[in-house]
Amino acid sequence: MLKPVDTRCGGTVSRRVFLERTLALTGAACAGSLAAENKAGDATAGTSPFIIDTHTHFYDPSRPQGVPWPPREETRLYRTVLPRDYQTLPKSALVAGTVVVEASPWVEDNQWILDLAKDHSFIVGLVGQLPVGTPECAGLLKRFADQSLFRGLRLRPAPQRASWRSPELLADLKRLADHDLSLDLVGGMEILELAALLAREIPPLRIVIDHLAGVRVDGRAPSDSWRQGLQSLVPLPNVYLKVSGLVEGTGRREQTAPTDPAFYRPTLDAIWDMFGADRLVYGSNWPVSELFAPLAVVQGIALDYFQAKGSTVVAKVFAGNARRVYRWVQR
């Protein structure tokens, strides 16, 4: 039986009801604490909404040129996916904005998202993809950095180990820091070592580990090797961890990932113990996460855990830290 939980912002409800109503219950009630968090650490105090989802993908396979991702055979993903599709999903109405993470390697698809944002103020930032470490990257970076919604780059896939210290790669990433932009890394355990190297080489660069570095989520404590890899990043204050990839980490597709928040608690406890309130950033990884669980479940799992830490923590993990990392644009 699901036990009651204290919402902290007022009242006690069952876990099932919490998952069903979590955004409605906590969004308005915790708004004051978010404003207080912003006032303490941001010149635009009180302007942040309750939730900024820092990991979504939008694309349109019906374009004449098609899309390089997702693959056509991934039938549940290979469809037109736009901001309104996310916004109309159950329990997502109180998400006030999203940072899109570009999954396409095509340079002009960065512009496609930026053009899409002109008609969708729901998009508050873009983490793009550019050919880092190539002669053309510097010019492309300047071109996109001049657009306010362009907030960073993601390396996907991560570069081969042999090139980690290449002058070309490091020069482009230093330019990224000079533009006050962030770097997302996606992959497995190897990206933890890469993040440590880059964080030391380029201290001003804000680095985000996506999807918990591919952690396996099975209801038990994560592996020692994964914990040790993350622990190596704890002394590096410019490295952040994205609270995403939880349902994906179960490997249970067809929306069969467990819905009980307790199943995910050992993994969440591990990242909380290491990174705390100031270096965790919420992201849904929608629509990929939809292969494993509905968006309401993805959001509810994270909210169920962090609301127990108090309203100030909720304000940080779901919006405040995203502002520090991505410098997302209030629209």
C-alpha positions as CSV (number, residue, x, y, z in Angstrom):
1,M,0.0,0.0,0.0
2,L,1.3,3.5,-0.8
3,K,2.0,5.5,2.3
4,P,1.1,9.1,2.8
5,V,3.7,11.8,2.2
6,D,4.1,15.3,3.6
7,T,4.0,17.8,0.8
8,R,5.8,20.3,2.9
9,C,4.0,23.1,1.2
10,G,0.8,22.1,2.9
11,G,-1.1,18.9,3.7
12,T,-0.6,15.2,3.6
13,V,-1.7,13.1,0.6
14,S,-1.2,9.5,-0.5
15,R,1.8,8.8,-2.8
16,R,-0.7,7.8,-5.5
17,V,-2.6,11.1,-5.3
18,F,0.7,13.0,-5.1
19,L,1.8,11.5,-8.4
20,E,-1.5,12.4,-10.0
21,R,-1.7,15.9,-8.6
22,T,1.9,16.8,-7.8
23,L,2.3,19.8,-10.1
24,A,-1.0,21.3,-9.2
25,L,-0.4,20.9,-5.5
26,T,3.2,22.1,-5.3
27,G,3.5,24.7,-8.1
28,A,1.5,27.5,-6.6
29,A,2.2,26.6,-3.0
30,C,6.0,26.6,-3.4
31,A,6.1,29.7,-5.6
32,G,7.0,31.9,-2.7
33,S,10.0,29.8,-1.8
34,L,11.3,29.9,-5.4
35,A,11.0,33.7,-5.3
36,A,13.0,33.8,-2.1
37,E,15.7,31.6,-3.7
38,N,15.9,33.9,-6.7
39,K,16.1,36.9,-4.5
40,A,19.0,35.5,-2.6
41,G,21.0,34.5,-5.6
42,D,19.8,36.2,-8.8
43,A,19.4,39.7,-10.0
44,T,16.1,38.9,-11.6
45,A,14.5,37.9,-8.3
46,G,11.0,36.5,-8.4
47,T,10.8,36.1,-12.2
48,S,11.5,32.4,-12.4
49,P,8.6,30.0,-12.8
50,F,8.3,26.8,-10.7
51,I,9.6,24.2,-13.2
52,I,12.1,24.5,-16.0
53,D,12.5,21.2,-17.8
54,T,16.1,21.2,-18.9
55,H,15.9,18.3,-21.3
56,T,13.4,18.0,-24.1
57,H,13.7,17.2,-27.8
58,F,11.6,18.7,-30.6
59,Y,11.8,17.7,-34.3
60,D,9.7,17.1,-37.4
61,P,10.4,14.1,-39.7
62,S,7.8,15.4,-42.2
63,R,10.3,18.1,-43.3
64,P,11.5,17.7,-46.9
65,Q,15.0,16.9,-45.6
66,G,13.7,14.6,-42.8
67,V,15.6,14.2,-39.6
68,P,18.8,12.3,-38.7
69,W,17.3,11.4,-35.3
70,P,15.3,9.5,-34.2
71,P,15.6,6.6,-36.6
72,R,12.6,5.7,-38.6
73,E,12.4,2.2,-37.0
74,E,11.8,3.8,-33.6
75,T,8.2,4.2,-34.4
76,R,7.0,5.7,-31.1
77,L,9.6,8.5,-31.5
78,Y,9.6,8.9,-35.3
79,R,6.7,11.5,-35.4
80,T,6.4,15.3,-35.3
81,V,7.2,16.4,-31.8
82,L,6.6,20.1,-31.0
83,P,6.3,22.2,-27.9
84,R,2.5,22.0,-28.0
85,D,2.7,18.2,-27.8
86,Y,4.6,18.5,-24.5
87,Q,2.4,21.3,-23.1
88,T,-0.8,19.4,-23.7
89,L,0.3,16.2,-21.9
90,P,-1.4,15.5,-18.6
91,K,0.2,17.2,-15.6
92,S,2.7,19.2,-17.6
93,A,0.7,22.5,-17.6
94,L,2.7,24.1,-14.8
95,V,6.0,23.5,-16.5
96,A,6.7,27.1,-17.4
97,G,9.6,26.6,-19.9
98,T,12.0,24.2,-21.3
99,V,15.7,24.1,-22.4
100,V,15.8,22.0,-25.6
101,V,18.8,19.7,-26.1
102,E,19.5,19.2,-29.8
103,A,19.9,15.5,-30.8
104,S,20.6,16.3,-34.4
105,P,24.2,16.6,-35.7
106,W,23.1,18.8,-38.5
107,V,24.3,22.4,-37.9
108,E,21.2,24.1,-39.4
109,D,18.9,22.1,-37.0
110,N,20.2,24.4,-34.3
111,Q,18.7,27.3,-36.2
112,W,15.5,25.2,-36.8
113,I,15.0,25.1,-33.0
114,L,15.8,28.8,-32.6
115,D,13.3,29.7,-35.3
116,L,10.7,27.4,-33.7
117,A,11.2,29.3,-30.5
118,K,10.1,32.5,-32.2
119,D,6.6,31.2,-32.1
120,H,6.9,29.2,-28.8
121,S,8.0,31.3,-25.8
122,F,7.8,28.0,-23.9
123,I,11.4,27.4,-25.2
124,V,13.7,29.3,-22.9
125,G,17.0,28.0,-24.2
126,L,18.8,25.6,-26.6
127,V,21.7,23.3,-25.9
128,G,22.9,22.8,-29.5
129,Q,25.3,20.6,-31.4
130,L,28.3,21.9,-33.4
131,P,31.4,20.1,-34.8
132,V,33.6,20.8,-31.8
133,G,37.3,20.4,-32.5
134,T,37.0,21.3,-36.2
135,P,38.2,24.4,-38.1
136,E,34.6,25.6,-38.7
137,C,33.5,25.4,-35.1
138,A,34.8,28.8,-33.9
139,G,32.8,30.7,-36.6
140,L,29.7,28.6,-36.0
141,L,29.9,29.1,-32.2
142,K,30.1,32.9,-32.7
143,R,27.1,32.8,-35.0
144,F,24.9,30.9,-32.6
145,A,26.2,32.5,-29.4
146,D,25.0,35.9,-30.7
147,Q,21.4,34.5,-30.4
148,S,20.2,34.8,-26.8
149,L,18.4,31.5,-26.6
150,F,21.5,29.5,-27.6
151,R,22.7,28.5,-24.1
152,G,25.4,25.8,-24.7
153,L,26.6,22.7,-26.6
154,R,26.2,19.0,-26.1
155,L,29.0,16.6,-27.1
156,R,27.2,13.6,-28.7
157,P,28.8,11.2,-28.9
158,A,31.6,12.0,-26.5
159,P,34.9,12.3,-28.3
160,Q,37.4,9.4,-28.4
161,R,39.8,9.4,-25.4
162,A,42.7,10.0,-27.7
163,S,41.4,13.5,-28.6
164,W,40.4,14.6,-25.1
165,R,43.5,16.8,-24.7
166,S,43.7,17.9,-28.4
167,P,44.4,21.6,-28.7
168,E,41.5,21.9,-31.2
169,L,39.0,20.4,-28.8
170,L,40.2,22.4,-25.8
171,A,40.3,25.6,-27.8
172,D,36.7,25.3,-28.9
173,L,35.5,24.5,-25.3
174,K,37.4,27.4,-24.0
175,R,35.6,29.6,-26.5
176,L,32.4,28.1,-25.2
177,A,33.3,29.2,-21.7
178,D,34.3,32.7,-23.0
179,H,30.8,33.0,-24.4
180,D,29.4,32.1,-21.0
181,L,27.8,28.9,-22.4
182,S,27.6,25.5,-20.9
183,L,28.6,22.0,-22.0
184,D,26.4,18.9,-21.7
185,L,28.0,15.4,-21.8
186,V,26.0,12.3,-22.6
187,G,27.2,8.7,-22.5
188,G,28.3,6.1,-20.0
189,M,31.0,6.0,-17.3
190,E,33.6,7.4,-19.7
191,I,32.0,10.8,-19.6
192,L,32.7,11.1,-15.9
193,E,36.5,10.9,-16.5
194,L,36.1,13.4,-19.4
195,A,34.2,15.8,-17.3
196,A,36.8,15.7,-14.6
197,L,39.6,16.5,-17.1
198,L,37.6,19.3,-18.7
199,A,36.6,20.8,-15.4
200,R,40.2,21.1,-14.4
201,E,41.4,22.3,-17.7
202,I,38.7,24.9,-18.1
203,P,37.4,26.0,-14.7
204,P,35.0,28.6,-16.0
205,L,33.1,26.1,-18.1
206,R,29.9,24.8,-16.6
207,I,29.6,21.1,-17.3
208,V,26.4,19.0,-17.1
209,I,26.3,15.2,-16.9
210,D,23.2,14.1,-18.7
211,H,21.1,11.1,-17.7
212,L,23.2,10.2,-14.6
213,A,25.9,8.8,-16.9
214,G,23.7,5.8,-17.9
215,V,23.2,4.4,-14.4
216,R,21.4,1.2,-14.1
217,V,18.3,1.7,-12.0
218,D,17.0,-1.6,-10.4
219,G,15.6,-0.5,-7.0
220,R,18.9,-1.1,-5.2
221,A,22.0,1.0,-4.5
222,P,24.0,1.8,-7.7
223,S,27.2,0.1,-8.5
224,D,30.4,1.1,-6.6
225,S,32.2,1.9,-9.9
226,W,29.4,4.4,-10.8
227,R,29.5,6.0,-7.4
228,Q,33.3,6.3,-7.4
229,G,33.2,7.9,-10.9
230,L,30.7,10.5,-9.7
231,Q,32.5,11.0,-6.4
232,S,35.5,12.1,-8.4
233,L,33.5,15.1,-9.7
234,V,32.2,16.3,-6.3
235,P,35.3,18.5,-5.6
236,L,34.8,20.2,-9.0
237,P,32.2,23.0,-8.4
238,N,31.7,23.6,-12.1
239,V,30.2,20.1,-12.7
240,Y,26.5,19.6,-12.4
241,L,24.3,16.5,-12.6
242,K,21.1,16.3,-14.5
243,V,18.3,14.4,-12.7
244,S,17.2,12.6,-15.9
245,G,17.3,9.1,-17.2
246,L,15.8,7.5,-14.2
247,V,13.0,5.6,-15.9
248,E,15.3,4.9,-18.9
249,G,17.8,3.4,-16.5
250,T,15.3,0.6,-15.7
251,G,15.4,-0.7,-19.3
252,R,11.7,-1.3,-19.1
253,R,10.2,0.0,-22.3
254,E,6.5,0.1,-23.3
255,Q,5.9,2.3,-20.3
256,T,6.5,-0.5,-17.9
257,A,9.0,1.3,-15.7
258,P,8.0,1.2,-12.0
259,T,5.8,4.1,-10.9
260,D,6.5,3.8,-7.1
261,P,9.0,6.6,-6.2
262,A,10.6,4.3,-3.6
263,F,12.0,2.2,-6.4
264,Y,14.2,5.1,-7.5
265,R,15.2,6.3,-4.0
266,P,18.5,4.4,-3.7
267,T,19.7,6.2,-6.9
268,L,18.4,9.5,-5.9
269,D,19.9,9.2,-2.4
270,A,23.3,8.5,-4.0
271,I,23.2,11.7,-6.1
272,W,21.8,13.8,-3.3
273,D,24.5,12.6,-0.9
274,M,27.2,13.6,-3.4
275,F,25.9,16.7,-5.2
276,G,23.3,18.1,-2.7
277,A,20.8,20.9,-3.4
278,D,23.0,23.2,-5.5
279,R,24.3,21.0,-8.3
280,L,21.3,18.9,-9.3
281,V,19.1,20.0,-12.2
282,Y,15.8,18.4,-13.3
283,G,15.2,17.3,-16.9
284,S,12.6,14.9,-18.3
285,N,14.4,13.7,-21.5
286,W,11.0,13.8,-23.1
287,P,9.9,12.3,-25.5
288,V,12.5,9.5,-25.1
289,S,11.4,9.0,-21.5
290,E,7.9,8.4,-22.8
291,L,9.1,5.0,-24.1
292,F,9.5,4.0,-20.4
293,A,6.9,6.0,-18.5
294,P,4.4,8.9,-19.0
295,L,5.7,12.4,-18.4
296,A,3.5,12.7,-15.3
297,V,5.3,9.8,-13.7
298,V,8.8,11.1,-14.7
299,Q,8.0,14.4,-13.1
300,G,6.2,12.9,-10.1
301,I,9.2,10.6,-9.2
302,A,11.5,13.6,-9.0
303,L,9.1,15.9,-7.2
304,D,8.2,13.2,-4.7
305,Y,11.8,12.8,-3.7
306,F,12.9,16.5,-3.6
307,Q,9.8,17.9,-2.0
308,A,10.7,15.9,1.1
309,K,13.9,18.0,1.3
310,G,11.9,21.2,1.6
311,S,10.6,23.9,-0.7
312,T,14.0,25.7,-1.0
313,V,15.5,22.5,-2.4
314,V,12.5,22.1,-4.8
315,A,13.1,25.7,-6.0
316,K,16.7,25.0,-6.7
317,V,16.5,21.6,-8.4
318,F,13.5,22.5,-10.6
319,A,14.5,26.0,-11.7
320,G,17.1,27.9,-9.7
321,N,20.1,25.6,-10.6
322,A,19.0,25.5,-14.2
323,R,19.3,29.3,-14.3
324,R,22.9,29.1,-12.9
325,V,23.9,26.4,-15.4
326,Y,22.1,27.5,-18.6
327,R,21.4,31.2,-18.0
328,W,18.0,30.4,-19.5
329,V,16.1,33.4,-20.9
330,Q,12.9,34.6,-19.2
331,R,10.4,35.1,-22.0
